[in-house]
Amino acid sequence: MSRIYDKYRFLILRRIVQISLMGLYIGANVWGWKILQGNLSSSLLFETVPLSDPYAVLQMFAAGSLLATNVLVGAAVILLFYALLGGRMFCSWVCPVNMITDLANFLRRKLGFNAIQKRQPATRNMRYWVIGISLVISFAFGITAFEFVSPISMVHRGLIFGLGFGWAAMLVLFLFDLFVLKNGWCGHICPLGGFYSLVGRFSFIRVHHNEAKCTLCMKCKEVCPEKQVLHMVGKHSEPVLSGECTNCGRCVEVCDDDALGFAIKNLSAQKK
Amino acid sequence: MSNNNLESEKKMSKKQGEQNSARRTFLLNTARGLGLAALGGLVWSAYVDEVTASQLLLRPPGAIEEEEFLKTCIKCGLCVEHCPFDTLELAKPGDNKPLGTPYFIPREVPCYMCTDIPCVPVCPTNALEEKLVSNDEGELDITKAQMGLAVVDVENCIAFWGIQCDACYRACPLLDEAITLEYSKNERTGKHAFLKPVVHSDACTGCGLCERACVTEKAAIFVLPKEVAQGKVGDHYIKGWDAEDEKRLENAFGEETKTELSERSPMDSLNDMGGLLDE
């Protein structure tokens, strides 16, 4: 039991958070619960607090839409939460696609695909290009470009309001991540992940590495979906500062040597 | 990008001079990035342009004009959740409608025109705007809604055959305003009357209760978006007998063209063969 706690506590917690958020949204549509209504594009918390996807609002702005106060406040709430506190937590704690791509990644490890395809033929900076293109298309065509193709919305909206052919989007993401590119969607292409990478780079909650305890087993890098952020492992004691870290906590729990842990950024800086 | 390329380039660079090769790699990678971005952008924009081209959707009450609606709706589904009749749906992948946006199909579930219009005030982006469904006092008034306009197919409407049916007329929530019955003599029998339904665009909200009620196999009265259903006269024709209609001209502007009067005598002009003869 304690082994499960040691090795999977954040994973289990994340799944609970992801699934219960999903449950609240579905409950709102099916049984009229008033806790969290809407979906990840825009929601209403307890019928009062607006929450909106800041990247969707940015596209609306680029498309030339008149932005209502409600949606601006909602975007500001979300933006402040992730920018100050959570970093890129959306990706690993909220987004439903995370469960699909995590499964693909798990199978990749178990089936040994990672040992065969050691090098990934694509740059992780692709997502920032996708953000740029999405804004250009939004501006040129006067529509929110990513919102009309986003598999995240297709999956999430689909589970709440009816899936349609959304299952195809889920399958494509799964197969793409399993066979074509390791961490392909979440780690390379998804502009929403890229957006939160940019937003979350100054947030307080960080994984910190203690080099003195590290035995260089590299289990953390094997399990990390954005392993470039762990470049300091075994070299220096410092926090993971890259915004691309999703704060999923997998590295913390797989570490046998207590060399990684969550902490508040500035507090640990004082310790030095 | 490909690390293999980088490495082979590095080996070559020792022979060719490092600066030259680094610059080449950089240029090539930039060009490749731009090429990929252009390709992706092209496919993406073509797709998005295509899926948003649909014009035959009925939007919830208070929806702003379609082009603005597509850029403003954030696809959260709050309107759908607040509709007590499950009228509204969000377009799913495979529906061939702008993905995630709300619409309704009146033959399945029409809009029942709630007086408190719960779907509109919850919209976080004002893609559904309260002003468009409010009266002059600023109170919500569902009769101001313009979701669409009911159109009668007079060839398939049995009332136009002379069979008595006033299903749409009775179903209309704005009885005798949006649909009226026009009486005329049935010359075929010589002793019966036609009771023909006529829709009035100034009152019809496009709720679709008539379409739902229509007794024919496929509804002979159906709701279309207003832009699709209506023609437009333009400023060239005015009802001169109608003072209201003349007001349309107040903001009209035309181009005034002036042709200079010719100085020449009419005879000269008639005899002028210039340009008509080969010379």
Interface residues (C-beta under 8 A of the other chain):
Chain A: A28 N29 G32 Q37 G38 N39 S41 S42 S43 L44 P50 S52 D53 A56 V57 M60 A63 G64 S65 L66 L67 A68 N70 V71 G74 R119 P121 A122 T123 W129 V130 G132 I133 S134 V136 I137 S138 A140 F141 G142 I143 T144 A145 E147 F148 V149 S153 M154 R157 G158 I160 F161 G162 L163 G164 F165 G166 A168 A169
Chain B: M1 S2 N3 N4 G33 L36 A37 G40 G41 W44 S45 Y47 V48 D49 V51 T52 E67 E68 L70 K71 T72 I74 K75 C76 G77 L78 V80 E81 E89 L90 K92 P93 G94 D95 P98 L99 G100 V122 P124 T125 N126
